Amino acid sequence: MTVLYTAVATTNGGGRQGHAETSDGKVKLDLSYPTEMGGSGAGTNPEQLVALGYSACFGGALAVAGKSHKVDTANARITCKASLARNDDGFGLSFEIEVELPGVSPDVAEALVQEAHGICPYSRAFAHGAPSVARAKVSA
C-alpha cells in the first residue's frame, strides 16, 4: 500500500480531559468527558471526533460511488453515530451511518450507500482491523 497522506495529532494533559492539536495547527481543542459519562461536557470527546471523521470520509466515498452511477450526491447528509460501550474485556466502539440522499430513489440510495461502505477507508478499517502500533517514546 502506498501512503498518500499521514495526519498527526497529539494529546497532552490527561487524555480525555486534556488538550489535542494537529501538527499543522488547524485543529486545536480541549477534551472532556461527556455529561453522560459524568464529565463536564465542556470540551469535545474522542467519539465525537471519530464520528466527524467517519461521516466526512463516508461522504467522499459516497461521491465516488455516485459519480460512477451518474448520481449527484452533493446534497447528501451523512450522520455517523459513534457509540462507546463497556463489554466483558473493557470498552468497545460501534458505528452507525445514516445517509439522506434527497431526490434519489430508495433502491438507488441503498445501493450507493452499500457501495460507499465498501469504498470508505473508515468503513474498511473498522470492518477489517486497520494495522495499529503503540509504543513508548523514551526521552533522554
RAKA-V355858 format. One record per backbone hydrogen bond with DSSP energy under -0.5 kcal/mol. CO is the residue of the C=O (numbers start at 0). NH is the residue of the N-H. Records with the same first field share a line. If there is no record, write none. Layout:
CO: NH  NH
This chain:
0: 2
7: 22
9: 20
11: 18
13: 16
14: 17
17: 30
18: 11
19: 28
20: 9
21: 24
26: 21
28: 19
29: 43
32: 40
33: 36  38
34: 37
43: 31
44: 47  48
45: 49
46: 50
47: 51
48: 52
49: 53
50: 54
51: 55
52: 56
53: 57
54: 58
55: 59
56: 60
57: 61
58: 62
59: 63
60: 64
61: 65
62: 66
63: 67
64: 68
65: 68  70
66: 69
70: 72
72: 75
76: 78  99
78: 97
79: 81
80: 82  95
82: 84  93
84: 91
86: 89
89: 86
91: 84
93: 82
95: 80  97
97: 78
98: 100
99: 76
100: 103
104: 108
105: 109
106: 110
107: 111
108: 112
109: 113
110: 114
111: 115
112: 116
113: 117
114: 118
115: 118  119
119: 123
120: 124
121: 125
122: 126
123: 127
124: 128  129
135: 137
136: 138
